[in-house]
Amino acid sequence: MRSVGDHINELPDDILVNILSRLTMKEAVRTSIISSRWRYLWRGFSGCLNFDDPFTMANSKWPHLNLKSGPINVERHKFVSWVNQVLSSLEGHCTEELRICFDVFSNHDIDNWIKFALERRVRRLELDFSRVVYNLRFVGQYTFPSHLDFYSSFRHLTDLSLTTVGITGEVLEHLLCYCCPVLEVLNVAESSSLTSLKLSGPSLKLKHLKLNKLDDLKDLQLHAPNLLSFEYSGPILPFSFRNVPNLVDASFWGCFSAYIAKNLCQHSIFLVQLHTLKLDTCHLLIGDSEYRAGRYLHDIPEMCNLKHLEIIGTPKVNDLIFCIALLKAAPSLYKFSLKLVSQYDYESYESVKTIKDHPYLSFTELRSIRVVELLGFVGHTADFELVMYLIFSAKLLEKIIIDPCTTWRVGTPAELIWRETAEYQSARRRAFELAAKFPLWEFVIP
């Protein structure tokens, strides 16, 4: 009887290449050892070319992780050689995605990588040259080419992401308005050249925009009728949300997030259309006197369409009370996510012990929340009181997700190591102890 492998080998090369292109790049290359016929089939790969080495980057940033990588200069040379060798071996005419993420600043090589993306008509392009040493992120930063006639082949591009890449507002505007007619996703972060950006035009197809850590940005103008989501962290700008009528997902971080939080009434027209709102309250310095005056608790406009609220904050009582004030203003909220950034001993905060006695909570009822997610759980007074308050106040609450992993570690190589520590295991045990007190609710604890 003939095996499945025999039937597969009878398929024509173009069918096999199509199958390989649905695998990851590394999986496709591994098929070269199957037989002499398969040795070079992977060169026709047209899927996602993902060049990323997060463990080496993590070990260079945090040597105590002991991930066994070499000096960054050696690893940088190895990475560039790896990318060049693979790209020069490929023979296909198109590529779905090109993703290159490492601390590199070899201008000649990067120019060639962009040229490859143009020639292969990539649909998604991500260049992330984040520095191992964050303070050096603007030193020797690669500058995106400014010869604009070079970009006519970007007409297939739907997703562009640039991190630690110098690019001016003029180049970005030209790309979106003239060279990338179908671009829907744009992400720019840590660019030393972006000081002003104006995105507008009747042909603009942009649906998702992220602008992060743009310390030198001084002017931002958006007239994007198709924009659905917007994420921003950077300087406080006199920005208007009047020209984004379809925006339903907004995320703000850093000092601009604090500005939004303290001026919610000024943006009530914009807030009412949101389905998802993410705020960073770590920079929101609000004193007890301001709370007693009711300035931030009673002047929050109703966000009637909000379904998901995510807050990154500290366990201080004033921050938690502000979160609850936002919950009250969202009568249709389905999910509340709180990501705590501090692993300090919460008991050291005297005010934390009084959260359950705060007068603002005595008349609060949360009408629609069904899912609560708490990241950065330690298991001290603030954690327990917050979860118990939500259980007693959210009458429709069904699921409580508690994760003791610290917020900044999630999604990094440091996460796996942290989950093996005694601190994590201790917090996890406290989470199970809390869950045992409320058997009628579903608790999810990783």
N, C-alpha and C positions, 0 to 999 in steps of 0.2 A: 504494500500500500504506500502511496506517495504521501510525503509529509506536507504540512502547511508551508514549510520553508521552500519546498520544490515549487509549489504554486506561486509563491511570492517571486521567486527567481525568474519565472516565466513572464512577469510583467515587463512592459517596455520601460526604458530608462526614464522617460519623462514622467511616468506614473510613480516610479520609485523616488525620484527627486521631489515630486510633489508631497509624497508621504514623509520624506526626511525633513522637508521644510516645516512640517507641523510639529517637529520635535524641537528641543532646545539645541543650540548650536553645538554644545559639547556632546550631546547624545548623538547628533548626526555625524560628528567626526569619528566617534567610537565605532560606527558601523563599518569603517574602512577595513577593519580586521576580519570581517566575515568571510570574504573571499576576494580573489583577484578582481572579479567584476565589480565588487562594492568598493574597491580601494579608492576610487576617485569620484564616486557618485556624489559625495557630500559637497564637492566643489560647485555643484549647481544649486546649493542651498539658497533659498530666497525668503526665509522666515525672519525671526528676530535675532540679530547679531548683538549679543549681550556681552560686552567686555566690562567686567566689574570684578573687583577683588576686595570685598568689604573686610575680610579678616586681616589682610595686610594693612589696610588703612586703619583699622581699629587698633592693631598692635602698635602702629607708629604713634597713634594718638594716646593710647593708654598702655604703655609697656608692661604694666603689672598684670595684664591679661595673659601674658606668656603664650601667644599664639604662634610662636616659632617662625617669624618672618625675619628677613635680613634688614640691613640699613635701608632707609627710604631711597637713597640715591641708586642703590643696587636694584631694589624692587621696581623703581621707576623705569630703569633701563630695560628690565625684563618685561615689564608691562607693555612698553612701546614696541618692543621687538615682537611680542606675541600678537598685538593688534596688526602690525604691518605684515607679518607672515600670513595670517589668516586672510586678510583683505586681498593680498596679492595672489592668493591661491584660488579665490572664487572666480567662477566663470559665467555666472548667471547674468541676466540683463536687468533684473530688478530685485529690490530688497524691501521687505515689509517694514523693518525697523532697524535702526542703528543706535546702539546705546553704549557710550564710552564713559566710564566713571572711575577716575583715579586722579591723584595729585601729579599732573603732568603739565609742562609748559614748553614743550618742544614745538615752536611755531610752525616749522616746516612740516613736521609730521601731522599736526592738527589740520593745516591747510589741505594736505592730501586726503585726510579723513573726510573733510567737508566735500572735497571734490568727488570722492567716492560716493558720498550720499547723493550728490547731484546727478552723477552719471547713472546710478542705480535707481533713481526715481523713488527714493524712500518716502514712506508715508509718515513715519514717526522718527524724529531725530532728537536724541538727548545727549548733551555734552555737559558733564559734571566734573569740573577740575578743582573741586574743593581741596583746600590746603590741609595738610596734617596739622600745621601750626595755624590756628584760626587768625591770629593777629597779623599773619603775613598774606592774608587772602587777596589783598590788592597789590602785592608786590610781584612784578613781572607777570601780570595777568594777561592772558592771551586776548587779543583784540579781534573780534569778528570782522572779516573782510568788509571793506566799505565800497569796493567797486561793484556798484549796484547792478550793472548789466550782467553780472555773473550769475544772477539768481533766477534766470528765466526757467531753469529746469526744476525749480522748487514748486511748480504748479500742482504737483501731486501731494505736497506736504499738508497733513492734517493736524499734526501735533509737533510742537517745537518747544524744547526745554533747554535752557542755558543757565548753568550755575558756575560762578567764578569765571565768567567770560565777559570781557569788556565789549559792550555794544551800545551805540548811541541811540537816542530817540529817533533821529532822522532815518537811520538804517532800519529800525524796527517798523516805523511808519511806512517806509517804502516797501518793505517785505509784505506787510499785511495788506496794503492797499493795491499793490501792483504785481507782486511776484508770487504770492501765496493765496490764490483766489478761493481755496477750499479749507484754509487753516481754521480749525475750530478750537484748538487748545494751545495756549501760550503760557510758559512758565519762565520767568526771569528772576534770578536771585544773585546777590552779591556781585553786582556789576559796578565797577568803578567809573564807568563812562556814562551811565544813564542818569541824567540830571533833569530831563524834561521828556514827557511822553504825551502825545495826543493821538488817540485812536478814534477815528470816526470815518464815516463814509457810507454811502448807500450799499456798497458791495461787501461790506465787512460781515464775514460769516462767523466771527469769533463767538464761542459759547462759554468757554472756561478760561479765566485769566488769573494767574498767580504772580504777584510781585512781592518778593520777600527780601529783607535785609538790604534794602537800597538806601544806604545812609546819605547819599548825595542827591536824592531825588527832591526837586523843589517845586515841580509843577506836574500835575496829572489831570488830563481832561479825557473823559470817556463819553462817547456818544455811540453806544453799542446796543442797538435794539434787540439783538439776538442773544445777548449775554445772559447766561443762566447762573453761573457761579463766579464769585470774586473773592480772592484771598490777598490780604495785604499786611505787611509789616514794614515799617519804615517811619520816616519823620511825619509829624502832624502837618497835613496839607489842607488848604481850603477847598475840599473836594465836595462836589455835589452829586447826589445819587438820582437826580431827576431824569437823566438820559439813559437809564437802564431799566426800562419798564417790565422786562421779563425776568429780572434777577430774583432767584428764589433761595440761593445758597450763599451765605456771606461768612467769611472768617477773618478776624482781625487779631493781630498779635502785637506785643510790645506797647510802646507809648501811644500809638494810634488807637489801640484797643481801649486804653484807659480814657482817651479823649472821647471815643464813642460812648463808653459806659457812663461818663459823666454828663453827656449831652444827648441822652436818648430822646428826649422830647423834641429836639431840633430835627430828628431824623424819623419822626413817627410815620410819615407817609411811606418812607422806604422800608421801615421795619414791618409794617403791616402786610407786605407782600411776601415776606420770607417764609420758607418752610424749614430751613436749617440755619442756625446762628451759632457761631463758635467765637468765644471771647477769651482773652487772656487777662485775668484780673490781678496778676502778680504785680503790675505797675499801678494798680488802682489804690492809692494811698488815701483811705477814708478813715477819719477818726471817729471815736465814739460820740463826740459832740455833734458831728454832722448827721449821724444816724438818729440821735435823739431828736434832732430838729426835723427829721423826716425828709430831708432833702432828696435822698436817693431811694427811699423806700416807697414813697407815695406818689412820685412824679414819673414813674415808668409807664410809658404808653402801652396800651394793650396790643399784643402781637397775636392776633386772632387766628392766623394761618400757620403759626409755628408748630412744627411736629417734632423737631429734634433740637435740643439745646445742649451745647458742649462748653464746659468751663474749665480752663486751666488756672488753678489758683492754689492758695496756701490754706492750711487748716485753721487759720485765725478766725475767730468768731465773726468779725465784721465781714470778712470775705464770704463766709458761709451764709450769713444773713442776707447779703446782697444776692447770692445765688437763689435763695428762697424767694426774694422779692421778684426776681426774673421769672421764676416758676409760676408765681401767682398771676403774672401778667400774660401768661400763655395758656388760655383755657382749653386749647386743642392739643396740647403737648402730649406726645406719645412716649418719647425717650429722653431721659436726662443723663448726661455723662459728666462726671466730675473727675478731672485728672489732677491729683495733688502733686506738687513739685517739690515739697519739702519732706525729708525723712527725719526731721528733728523730733525730739521727744515732745509730743504734743502737751504733755502734762506741764511743761515749763511755761506754757501760755496760761496765765491765770484766768483770762477771760474765756478760754475754751471750756472751762468747767461749768460755765453758766449758760451754755447755749440752750439747754432745755428750759431754762427759766427766762429766756429773753422775752420781753413783753410783745414783741412783734409776732412771735410764733403762736401766741395763745388764740388768735382769731384767724389762723390761716388754714384753708382747706384746698388741697390740690385735686382738681376734679377729674383729670383725664390720664395722668401718667400711668403707663403700664410696665415700662422697663426702666430700671436704674442701673447705671454702670459706674463703679467706683474704682479708679486706678490709683495705685500708690497707697493702698490700705496698709496701715501699720497695726492698728488694733488698740489704740489708746482711747481716751475719753471722747475726743472729737469724732472719731470714726464711728464708735458705737452709737453716740447720741444722734448723729446725722442719719444713720441708717434707720434707727428706731423712730425718729421723727418722720421720715419719709414713709415708713410702714404704716404708722398711725394716721398720717395726714392724706396719703394718696389712696383713696378708697378702692381704686381699680387696679392697684399695683399687682403685677403677676410675677415678674422675674427681677432678681437682683444679682447683678454680675459684680463680683468682688475679686480684684486682682492685686496682690501685694507687690507686683513689680513696679519699680520706680519709673515714672513717666518717661524720662529722657533715655532710659535703656531699651524701651520697647522698640523692636524692629532693628536693633543693632546686635553685633556679635556679643556685646556685653550682657545682653538679656539672658542668654543660655547659662552663662557663668553665674550671674546673680541669682538665678532660680535654684542654684545648688547651695547657696550660702545658708548659714544658720539663721541670719536675720530674716531672710525670705521665708524659710520654713517655719520660724516662730510666728511671723505675721499670718502665714497661711493657717496655722493651727488656731489662731485667734478668730480668723474668719469662719472656720468650721464651728467653733464654739458659739459664735453669734448666730450662725444659721440654725444650730440645734435649738435655739430658743424660739424660733419661728417656723415650725414644721409645715405650716399651711402655705408658705410662699416658696417658690422655686428659687434656689440659690445656685449660681454657677460660679465655681471657684477653680481656676486653672491649676 
